[in-house]
Amino acid sequence: MIDYVVQQSLNALSFGAEYALIALGLAIVFSIMGLVNFAHGEVIAIGGYCMMVMAAIAFRNPIVIIIGAIFASVIMAVFLERIAFRPVRYADATTGLLTAFGVSLILQNLFLLLVSPRPIAVTSMYFLDWPIKLGSIRISSLQIFETVATLLAILFLVLFLKRSFLGIAMRAASLDFEMVRLMGIRANRVIATAFAISGLLAGIAAIFIIARRGAVDPTLGFNPVLKAFVACVVGGFGSLTGAVLGGFLLGALEVGMLVILPQSYGGMKDAFVFAVIAIILVWRPEGILSPQKEKGDKI
Amino acid sequence: MLIVNDLSVFYGKIKVVHNINFTIEEGSCVALLGPNGAGKTSTISSILGTVNSTGTVNFCNQDISKIQTEDRIKLGISIAPEGRRVFSNLSVFENLYLGSAIRKDRAIADNEIENWFNIFPILKERKDQSAGTLSGGEQQMLTIARALMGNPKILLLDEPSLGLAPMITKQVFELIETLKTKGITILLVEQNATEALKLADYSYILNSGNIVAHGNRSEILKKGDLMSSLTGVEN
């Protein structure tokens, strides 16, 4: 019984890690720009397609492919900020949201037209598919790598936000962006860095999604981003800690429902997960760790 | 040092400041006084480039009207804004550290922060505390110190005494007096005209977006009724 609980907990941890990675990418951009970047899924997909292309042109070394995927996602995220989101930076939140959806649809259709509507196998991540047996617990190397990589990414992010000048400026910008500009810190630099970090996280997520699915298709990142969006909402939109918490909570709920529900109700897993999330949101309408708002002006 | 010429400020189609002109000499303290809604903060915002405006703002012999806010700050304009606007989620130390953004050598920032801690020991005591937990007076000290971390050529002070207890207000004005004696050029926007007039070398009175009077303290006080109705200062 204990083995079974440990087994399922490890499964939940690995699912949660994937959601947390993507949710962090969404949250870091939202906390600074107030933009819900639904095109984040296509940044993940670019990472996937880059892995496919690199594998096709005989880069068999997984390390090279990983670096390529992360690099492609970072470049794509920064590129999208420059051409799509910067022009609407000071528009209202709805314009930003519609722009993100527009960019997402355009990119998905470009993948359909220029690559293929069908999934294309990417099997070069062989080291993520090793079965590991610890007593009676069976896990795959993917679960270990995914959890460790997510924890390292969170650690790196915390260190960056706490220790570096730009990181401190980003935390300040999440509260009062104009005041950061009034310190002489360039808005473009802060926002481009936020997008670069979200791209980095998307690239890492792409590797694990590809390893799990074994193939890339135009909607590779879209559904995970929707789930990550839910994780952000339940954790508290704008809070980075909330995004991580929401991601792991969602992973735990999904695995928990699969375990609890009778097999005949397995198809309704998502419905039960969202019912629990609805209850959480009734309890905490702004999410579990929503960023603190000033309750009164301290003047 | 700062010459504002024919400046108008707009919020959408609404014109809130009407073709005003004023000059600030290097090393002087100039006050911009007037009641709520007179256009004082809008004028400061136009100097910083954060609102739509027409006319020219000339700083150190350079027209800065068309350049980005960040570039204006880099030229040596610094602001302690209305309502403090400390980064409440950052520590006191981090707030001060961000103030050194325009300095090329950030290592100097540590020494500078230590200097400010000597001037305001209470900030040193609370250096790791989040700035949002400071009292109003402590936040104002932090805001002014943060604005001076970049070693600016001119300091814009927007309503530094707003909402502070009388004792703390006195301390804030003493601090501004100290800054003035150090030769820092100051543009002081205030509703507390009595204290501001004591400090300022020259003052401009704004009402409904127009400069309705200007002069040194004695000249302003001679305006009698106008002054008492706009700023509450009794002759």
Chai-1 contact restraints between the chains, C-beta under 6 A:
chainA,res_idxA,chainB,res_idxB,connection_type,confidence,min_distance_angstrom,max_distance_angstrom,comment,restraint_id
A,I168,B,E94,contact,1.0,0.0,6.0,A-B,restraint_1
A,A172,B,F87,contact,1.0,0.0,6.0,A-B,restraint_2
A,A172,B,L90,contact,1.0,0.0,6.0,A-B,restraint_3
A,A172,B,L98,contact,1.0,0.0,6.0,A-B,restraint_4
A,L175,B,F87,contact,1.0,0.0,6.0,A-B,restraint_5
A,L175,B,N89,contact,1.0,0.0,6.0,A-B,restraint_6
A,D176,B,R85,contact,1.0,0.0,6.0,A-B,restraint_7
A,M179,B,R85,contact,1.0,0.0,6.0,A-B,restraint_8
A,R181,B,T69,contact,1.0,0.0,6.0,A-B,restraint_9
A,R181,B,E70,contact,1.0,0.0,6.0,A-B,restraint_10
A,L182,B,I79,contact,1.0,0.0,6.0,A-B,restraint_11
A,M183,B,L98,contact,1.0,0.0,6.0,A-B,restraint_12
A,M183,B,A101,contact,1.0,0.0,6.0,A-B,restraint_13
A,G184,B,E70,contact,1.0,0.0,6.0,A-B,restraint_14
A,G184,B,I73,contact,1.0,0.0,6.0,A-B,restraint_15
A,G184,B,K74,contact,1.0,0.0,6.0,A-B,restraint_16
A,G184,B,A101,contact,1.0,0.0,6.0,A-B,restraint_17
A,G184,B,I102,contact,1.0,0.0,6.0,A-B,restraint_18
A,I185,B,A101,contact,1.0,0.0,6.0,A-B,restraint_19
A,R186,B,E70,contact,1.0,0.0,6.0,A-B,restraint_20
A,K298,B,G136,contact,1.0,0.0,6.0,A-B,restraint_21
A,I299,B,G83,contact,1.0,0.0,6.0,A-B,restraint_22
A,I299,B,G136,contact,1.0,0.0,6.0,A-B,restraint_23
A,I299,B,L162,contact,1.0,0.0,6.0,A-B,restraint_24
A,I299,B,G163,contact,1.0,0.0,6.0,A-B,restraint_25
